[in-house]
């Protein structure tokens, strides 16, 4: 009986630690900006395996900060070394964005990057904010 009790106590001490290792990691995305575009009030969350595809979930406000220029703005997100996914806003306004990105080849996402850009059309290159990178810390 004492051995069974010791085993249960040991399991009770180990299991909460295991759950903490699989918990979601979240934080704020700093303000991103380049000429004509801003990303404000940004937040992110890395989901553990088995929750929302183990995705990088993000949200914030995408703002066309120069409504007179006639250009569209967008957010670019890249996860796990994949190319950029692009999420367009609207001209002359601010749009709330909320998306999740993940790699189908992995159980969870542990590397992500994000930036905002102004789409200046094909003859001229787009201008983008510096890229901000995030990593899931499994410690």
C-alpha positions in Angstrom: 0.0 0.0 0.0 2.8 2.4 0.8 4.5 1.7 -2.5 1.4 2.5 -4.4 1.0 5.8 -2.5 4.6 6.7 -3.2 4.1 6.0 -6.9 0.9 8.2 -7.0 2.7 11.1 -5.3 5.6 10.8 -7.7 3.2 10.8 -10.7 1.4 13.8 -9.3 4.7 15.7 -9.0 5.8 14.8 -12.6 2.6 15.3 -14.5 2.1 19.0 -13.9 5.6 19.7 -15.1 4.8 17.7 -18.3 1.7 19.8 -18.9 3.6 23.0 -18.5 6.1 22.0 -21.2 3.2 21.6 -23.6 1.4 24.9 -22.7 0.9 27.6 -25.2 3.4 30.4 -25.4 2.1 33.9 -26.1 3.3 37.5 -26.3 3.0 40.8 -27.9 4.1 41.7 -31.4 5.9 45.0 -31.4 4.6 47.9 -33.6 5.6 47.2 -37.2 5.8 50.0 -39.7 7.1 51.1 -43.0 6.1 54.1 -45.2 2.4 53.8 -45.7 1.7 50.8 -43.4 1.5 50.0 -39.7 0.7 47.0 -37.6 -0.6 47.8 -34.2 -1.8 46.0 -31.0 -0.3 42.7 -32.2 -0.4 39.5 -30.2 0.8 36.0 -31.0 0.5 32.5 -29.5 2.3 29.3 -30.3 0.0 26.3 -29.8 1.3 23.0 -28.6 0.9 19.8 -30.7 -2.7 18.7 -30.9 -4.1 22.2 -30.4 -5.1 24.2 -33.5 -2.6 22.3 -35.6 0.3 23.3 -33.4 0.0 26.7 -35.1 1.4 30.2 -34.8 -1.7 32.3 -34.2 -1.5 36.0 -34.5 -3.7 39.1 -34.5 -3.6 42.8 -34.7 -4.6 45.9 -36.6 -3.3 46.5 -40.1 -3.4 50.2 -41.0 -3.0 52.0 -44.3 -1.2 54.9 -42.8 -1.1 56.9 -46.0 -4.6 56.7 -47.5 -3.9 59.2 -50.3 -1.1 57.1 -51.9 -3.6 54.6 -53.5 -1.6 51.5 -52.4 -2.9 48.4 -50.6 -1.2 47.1 -47.5 -0.6 43.5 -46.3 1.0 41.3 -43.6 3.4 38.6 -44.4 3.9 35.6 -42.2 6.4 32.8 -42.6 6.6 29.6 -40.5 9.1 26.8 -40.3 11.3 28.0 -43.2 8.4 28.1 -45.6 7.8 31.0 -47.9 5.7 34.0 -47.0 1.9 33.8 -46.6 0.3 37.2 -47.5 -2.8 38.7 -45.9 -4.2 41.8 -47.5 -5.8 44.7 -45.7 -7.9 47.5 -47.4 -7.0 50.8 -48.8 -7.7 53.9 -46.7 -8.7 52.0 -43.5 -7.6 49.9 -40.6 -8.5 46.2 -40.6 -8.5 43.7 -37.7 -6.5 40.6 -38.6 -6.6 37.2 -36.9 -5.0 34.2 -38.5 -3.1 31.0 -37.8 -0.2 29.6 -39.8 1.5 26.2 -39.5 3.5 23.6 -41.4 1.7 20.4 -42.3 5.0 18.6 -42.1 5.4 19.1 -38.3 3.2 18.5 -35.2 3.9 22.1 -34.0 5.3 25.4 -35.1 8.3 26.6 -33.3 9.7 29.3 -35.7 7.7 32.2 -37.1 8.4 35.6 -38.7 6.2 38.5 -39.5 6.4 41.9 -41.3 4.1 44.4 -42.9 4.4 45.8 -46.4 2.9 48.4 -48.8 2.0 46.9 -52.3 3.3 49.5 -54.7 2.5 47.6 -57.9 4.6 45.6 -60.3 7.0 48.3 -61.7 8.2 49.3 -58.2 9.2 47.1 -55.3 7.0 46.9 -52.2 8.4 48.5 -49.1 8.3 46.4 -45.9 9.0 46.8 -42.2 11.9 45.0 -40.7 11.1 41.3 -40.1 10.4 40.3 -36.5 11.1 36.6 -35.6 9.6 34.5 -32.8 10.7 31.1 -31.5 8.7 28.7 -29.3 10.7 28.1 -26.1 9.9 24.6 -24.9 11.8 25.0 -21.6 
